């Protein structure tokens, strides 16, 4: 099941096994090969990222100063880089077809009020009344929100990022975008 601690432990394992540090490993294995020029895992502070959007939420600067990036939080990217990442994930550049299938297989059932959902490796996998099967993962850090939603049989991915503190807007925008795509 989803666990922030699990992602932090995964980053520590990658750090120890690779011997090069989590941020360097992700850069060398994902960001550089995929040409993700505006993505990184900041060092001591997210404030050291050039061109980074500043949150409209009060207190987020203090949070950025005291909470370094780990496997569970703090990665910085652009919408174009996230689009590239999603395409490379889907097209088999990033992981093998076998790994891709494991990522998007329900390994545990989850209890959401809004549909039949399970959890794969890092993705909620749901089928909702009247909606196609989709996969999503959200990210949230004080004043920053991301959402990547995939509707595989439509070959559709919706990537949303925000530096405001209005996560409920994502649901409204997502529903509207999917409705526009599926129903014109």
Helices and strands as residue ranges (DSSP letters): H 4-18, H 22-26, I 27-31, E 40-41, G 46-48, H 60-66, E 75-76, H 79-91, H 97-103, E 108-110, E 116-119, E 124-127, E 134-141, E 144-151, G 152-154, E 156-162, H 168-183
